[in-house]
């Protein structure tokens, strides 16, 4: 028994279809993009204008609050 050597087989590497995980990601990504439901140009315009209006509204609101807080701090430091 001491003279016998037991050789273990190395597992064979199977060739992946299409390459590495990197390429697999992009194949799956392209498949998912094809499944997307794109809006009509009218819907896209409407949604874009809504987003623009909300952003503009919040920008004005934050600007006004910044001005008011700055004014309050200025008045408090002058006391």
N, CA, C and O of each residue as an XYZ file, in Angstrom:
316
protein
N       0.799     -1.195      0.000
C       0.000      0.000      0.000
C       0.847      1.267      0.000
O       0.437      2.301     -0.529
N       1.997      1.179      0.581
C       2.834      2.362      0.660
C       3.376      2.736     -0.705
O       3.710      3.899     -0.934
N       3.472      1.787     -1.611
C       4.022      2.052     -2.919
C       3.011      2.599     -3.908
O       3.386      3.110     -4.964
N       1.758      2.498     -3.582
C       0.730      2.967     -4.512
C       0.429      4.430     -4.258
O       0.230      4.860     -3.122
N       0.401      5.172     -5.330
C       0.034      6.578     -5.214
C      -1.357      6.755     -5.801
O      -1.677      6.242     -6.874
N      -2.145      7.473     -5.086
C      -3.500      7.730     -5.555
C      -3.519      9.080     -6.241
O      -3.211     10.103     -5.627
N      -3.874      9.082     -7.491
C      -3.957     10.338     -8.237
C      -5.412     10.751     -8.310
O      -6.296      9.961     -8.640
N      -5.626     11.997     -7.996
C      -6.996     12.511     -8.103
C      -7.117     13.268     -9.406
O      -6.206     13.976     -9.835
N      -8.246     13.099    -10.004
C      -8.504     13.804    -11.262
C      -8.852     15.253    -10.970
O      -9.603     15.556    -10.043
N      -8.299     16.127    -11.769
C      -8.683     17.526    -11.668
C      -9.996     17.700    -12.405
O     -10.175     17.158    -13.495
N     -10.912     18.449    -11.821
C     -12.176     18.668    -12.537
C     -11.919     19.426    -13.837
O     -11.183     20.412    -13.868
N     -12.527     18.955    -14.875
C     -12.350     19.602    -16.167
C     -13.136     20.895    -16.202
O     -14.271     20.964    -15.730
N     -12.526     21.904    -16.758
C     -13.208     23.194    -16.881
C     -14.078     23.148    -18.117
O     -13.623     22.844    -19.220
N     -15.315     23.454    -17.905
C     -16.239     23.499    -19.029
C     -16.181     24.882    -19.653
O     -16.177     25.894    -18.952
N     -16.137     24.915    -20.945
C     -16.124     26.198    -21.641
C     -17.502     26.827    -21.539
O     -18.515     26.211    -21.869
N     -17.513     28.051    -21.081
C     -18.787     28.751    -20.971
C     -19.222     29.228    -22.343
O     -18.412     29.682    -23.151
N     -20.481     29.118    -22.582
C     -21.002     29.571    -23.863
C     -21.006     31.102    -23.880
O     -21.654     31.729    -23.042
N     -20.300     31.691    -24.812
C     -20.327     33.134    -24.966
C     -19.285     33.876    -24.176
O     -19.222     35.101    -24.282
N     -18.462     33.216    -23.390
C     -17.383     33.926    -22.719
C     -17.621     34.134    -21.245
O     -18.272     33.327    -20.583
N     -17.086     35.227    -20.739
C     -17.039     35.479    -19.308
C     -18.334     36.095    -18.777
O     -19.287     36.349    -19.514
N     -18.321     36.319    -17.481
C     -19.473     36.947    -16.819
C     -19.695     38.359    -17.333
O     -20.823     38.850    -17.368
N     -18.608     39.006    -17.730
C     -18.695     40.364    -18.255
C     -19.588     40.416    -19.488
O     -20.478     41.261    -19.588
N     -19.345     39.515    -20.414
C     -20.130     39.494    -21.641
C     -21.542     38.977    -21.382
O     -22.494     39.388    -22.045
N     -21.667     38.074    -20.411
C     -22.987     37.560    -20.051
C     -23.867     38.703    -19.528
O     -25.055     38.781    -19.842
N     -23.265     39.582    -18.729
C     -24.008     40.721    -18.194
C     -24.575     41.569    -19.328
O     -25.750     41.932    -19.292
N     -23.767     41.890    -20.329
C     -24.225     42.743    -21.417
C     -25.249     42.045    -22.309
O     -26.141     42.700    -22.848
N     -25.134     40.735    -22.471
C     -26.151     40.002    -23.227
C     -27.498     40.072    -22.503
O     -28.532     40.321    -23.122
N     -27.472     39.850    -21.184
C     -28.707     39.915    -20.405
C     -29.262     41.333    -20.367
O     -30.476     41.530    -20.420
N     -28.382     42.313    -20.276
C     -28.796     43.718    -20.269
C     -29.525     44.064    -21.563
O     -30.583     44.693    -21.530
N     -28.974     43.661    -22.686
C     -29.598     43.940    -23.980
C     -30.960     43.256    -24.064
O     -31.902     43.820    -24.619
N     -31.068     42.061    -23.525
C     -32.350     41.367    -23.523
C     -33.394     42.089    -22.693
O     -34.564     42.147    -23.070
N     -32.971     42.643    -21.558
C     -33.909     43.363    -20.695
C     -34.341     44.683    -21.325
O     -35.498     45.080    -21.186
N     -33.438     45.361    -22.009
C     -33.773     46.636    -22.652
C     -34.829     46.412    -23.735
O     -35.697     47.260    -23.946
N     -34.754     45.292    -24.405
C     -35.737     44.992    -25.453
C     -37.135     44.797    -24.865
O     -38.135     44.995    -25.554
N     -37.201     44.411    -23.592
C     -38.494     44.173    -22.943
C     -39.154     45.458    -22.435
O     -40.329     45.445    -22.067
N     -38.407     46.568    -22.413
C     -38.934     47.821    -21.883
C     -40.108     48.332    -22.706
O     -40.188     48.122    -23.916
N     -41.002     48.997    -22.021
C     -42.137     49.629    -22.690
C     -41.881     51.133    -22.700
O     -41.953     51.790    -21.662
N     -41.590     51.659    -23.854
C     -41.278     53.068    -23.977
C     -42.566     53.858    -24.152
O     -43.499     53.395    -24.809
N     -42.618     55.047    -23.565
C     -43.789     55.901    -23.683
C     -43.857     56.580    -25.042
O     -42.894     56.588    -25.808
N     -45.008     57.141    -25.311
C     -45.169     57.887    -26.556
C     -44.478     59.237    -26.400
O     -44.241     59.672    -25.273
N     -44.152     59.907    -27.493
C     -43.513     61.233    -27.376
C     -44.357     62.217    -26.564
O     -43.808     63.054    -25.847
N     -45.678     62.124    -26.668
C     -46.551     63.019    -25.904
C     -46.402     62.755    -24.400
O     -46.332     63.695    -23.608
N     -46.354     61.477    -24.010
C     -46.188     61.125    -22.594
C     -44.824     61.576    -22.077
O     -44.713     62.090    -20.964
N     -43.797     61.382    -22.885
C     -42.450     61.770    -22.472
C     -42.369     63.282    -22.274
O     -41.776     63.748    -21.301
N     -42.955     64.043    -23.182
C     -42.959     65.498    -23.057
C     -43.718     65.927    -21.805
O     -43.253     66.782    -21.052
N     -44.880     65.332    -21.589
C     -45.688     65.669    -20.416
C     -44.933     65.362    -19.125
O     -44.902     66.188    -18.212
N     -44.332     64.194    -19.048
C     -43.589     63.817    -17.836
C     -42.363     64.703    -17.636
O     -42.037     65.068    -16.506
N     -41.686     65.048    -18.726
C     -40.507     65.914    -18.627
C     -40.888     67.299    -18.133
O     -40.189     67.870    -17.296
N     -41.985     67.848    -18.637
C     -42.431     69.163    -18.178
C     -42.847     69.134    -16.710
O     -42.602     70.089    -15.974
N     -43.468     68.049    -16.289
C     -43.852     67.911    -14.885
C     -42.616     67.900    -13.991
O     -42.581     68.578    -12.965
N     -41.612     67.136    -14.380
C     -40.374     67.077    -13.599
C     -39.718     68.454    -13.554
O     -39.279     68.898    -12.493
N     -39.650     69.125    -14.692
C     -39.045     70.460    -14.745
C     -39.792     71.429    -13.824
O     -39.162     72.206    -13.108
N     -41.114     71.391    -13.837
C     -41.912     72.295    -13.000
C     -41.683     72.021    -11.516
O     -41.550     72.957    -10.727
N     -41.636     70.764    -11.138
C     -41.425     70.424     -9.722
C     -40.032     70.850     -9.272
O     -39.873     71.376     -8.171
N     -39.034     70.629    -10.103
C     -37.667     71.036     -9.760
C     -37.585     72.556     -9.632
O     -36.956     73.066     -8.704
N     -38.214     73.280    -10.554
C     -38.206     74.743    -10.489
C     -38.918     75.231     -9.225
O     -38.446     76.158     -8.567
N     -40.036     74.620     -8.888
C     -40.781     74.991     -7.690
C     -39.938     74.792     -6.431
O     -39.890     75.667     -5.566
N     -39.283     73.655     -6.333
C     -38.450     73.397     -5.161
C     -37.229     74.313     -5.133
O     -36.787     74.710     -4.055
N     -36.683     74.652     -6.285
C     -35.545     75.579     -6.323
C     -35.955     76.936     -5.787
O     -35.210     77.548     -5.022
N     -37.131     77.418     -6.177
C     -37.628     78.704     -5.676
C     -37.895     78.610     -4.177
O     -37.542     79.519     -3.425
N     -38.509     77.531     -3.745
C     -38.817     77.343     -2.325
C     -37.540     77.335     -1.486
O     -37.472     77.996     -0.450
N     -36.545     76.601     -1.925
C     -35.282     76.543     -1.181
C     -34.587     77.904     -1.201
O     -33.994     78.310     -0.202
N     -34.656     78.612     -2.333
C     -34.069     79.952     -2.402
C     -34.733     80.916     -1.442
O     -34.048     81.691     -0.774
N     -36.062     80.884     -1.358
C     -36.789     81.767     -0.445
C     -36.455     81.419      1.009
O     -36.211     82.311      1.821
N     -36.445     80.132      1.333
C     -36.110     79.727      2.705
C     -34.675     80.133      3.059
O     -34.416     80.578      4.177
N     -33.753     79.982      2.121
C     -32.369     80.385      2.346
C     -32.291     81.884      2.625
O     -31.576     82.316      3.529
N     -33.016     82.662      1.858
C     -33.028     84.111      2.055
C     -33.595     84.469      3.425
O     -33.035     85.304      4.135
N     -34.712     83.833      3.794
C     -35.344     84.127      5.086
C     -34.468     83.706      6.257
O     -34.340     84.452      7.228
N     -33.864     82.531      6.184
C     -32.984     82.098      7.269
C     -31.758     83.005      7.370
O     -31.313     83.333      8.469
N     -31.222     83.402      6.233
C     -30.089     84.325      6.236
C     -30.449     85.655      6.868
O     -29.667     86.224      7.629
N     -31.658     86.154      6.543
C     -32.135     87.418      7.115
C     -32.294     87.275      8.625
O     -31.895     88.170      9.370
N     -32.871     86.162      9.095
C     -33.059     85.942     10.527
C     -31.715     85.873     11.235
O     -31.566     86.458     12.308
N     -30.757     85.198     10.687
C     -29.435     85.094     11.307
C     -28.760     86.465     11.344
O     -28.098     86.809     12.322
N     -28.926     87.230     10.296
C     -28.335     88.566     10.251
C     -28.947     89.461     11.332
O     -28.242     90.225     11.992
N     -30.271     89.355     11.503
C     -30.932     90.161     12.540
C     -30.509     89.715     13.929
O     -30.331     90.554     14.813
N     -30.343     88.421     14.143
C     -29.953     87.918     15.451
C     -28.515     88.279     15.803
O     -28.208     88.524     16.970
N     -27.648     88.315     14.830
C     -26.249     88.661     15.119
C     -26.073     90.152     15.359
O     -25.077     90.563     15.955
N     -27.017     90.970     14.909
C     -26.925     92.421     15.116
C     -27.511     92.839     16.461
O     -27.441     94.020     16.802
N     -28.077     91.937     17.225
C     -28.672     92.305     18.515
C     -27.650     92.640     19.546
O     -28.001     92.968     20.679
